[in-house]
Amino acid sequence: TTVFVSGATGFIASHVVEDLLKAGYKVIGSGRSQEKNEGLLKKFNNNPNLSMEIVEDIAAPNAFDKAFQRRGKEIKVVLHIASPVHFNTTDFEKDLLIPAVNGTKSILEAIKEYAADTVEKVVITSSVAALAAPADMQDVSSVVTEDSWNRDTWESCQTNAISAYCGSKKFAEKTAWDFLEANKSTVKFTLSTINPGFVFGPQLFTDSLKNGINSSSAIIAKLVSSKVDDKFYNYSGPFIDVRDVSKAHLVAFEKPECAGQRLFLCEDLFCSQEVLDILNVEFPQLRGKIAAGEPGSGSSFLTKHSCKCDNSKTKKLLGFKFFNFKDCIVDTASQLLEVQN
Ligand code: NDP
């Protein structure tokens, strides 16, 4: 079976590629340039079951046509993971909303045009951001589940980069469900979405940390390299380990019960204070040198500043146990320290 993975060079996607290859699948990845694609192939020791196609910019119309024209007939499963995840922009439509929505639209159009008879399963990497707007994530009275939808509109999400990113995930996911509804007589695939909370955990390749870092891992990196008196922003929300996010992408297309489902990946709620508590206890070389905040105050912060999450349906569907917060943070920080030294 051949699986297409968009954005294969990314933090989450490289774990997915690794898990797919380990499970015996053939993988066609997409990356933005020849150079990035060759770099990834090399990291995977030029595994003969992995090949790469160039998709330079998912914001461009018909971005996936060439790749699917060439390879579509081989592909049975499509995992669409590429989407912009950064917050350094004020042009929210151009840099976040349009690429996210167009990328989803163009990969589905390419399937319809070139692989309607071969693609059986599509999994879209959405987010908790599609389930709840930032304000609702911090509302103690809200309960986020697999049925929730971010209430922001195309206009109301464009107040800051975080809301706009969240909007981009909502509108991209909605594009996919609407596409399926409109084309169910022409395409044969079933759709599932993966909606993770904040994703932490080690990079598959430690080397990846040398050429910049993905946005969610940067939250941990900043705390690891904080100074004792630094003020820090207390991020809060659901978290999940990248190794579980990767595994869920496989289960999502392998288990028939996952068809048509939104899989909400959350092990527990977390906040930055709790990250600092773990770093200060588990890493003697950091203790007393990095920010401490108010040790032990994390859970009361969450009681006052966070929604609740109920993903019991997802846990039952997936049927495997998630990495806990402490192991996730210890593994993330150990790798970061390895690179610093
Ligand atoms: P990364 O930034 O590592 O991965 C994003 C991938 O998308 C990269 O391969 C990137 O390529 C590619 N990409 C972004 N914009 C474009 C574009 N315009 N054209 C072509 N490719 C593009 O982040 P993650 O691995 O964390 O994110 C992967 C997915 O998971 C995203 O859909 C994200 O929204 C979702 N997600 C992530 C969470 C997290 O906390 N990390 C939480 C919930 C969902 P390049 O690096 O070359 O630009």
Residues whose N, C-alpha, C, O or C-beta is under 5 A from the ligand:
A	BS01	NDP	G7 A8 T9 G10 F11 I12 A13 R32 V55 E56 D57 I58 A59 I81 A82 S83 P84 V85 P99 T125 S126 S127 V128 P196 G197 F198 V199 N214 S216
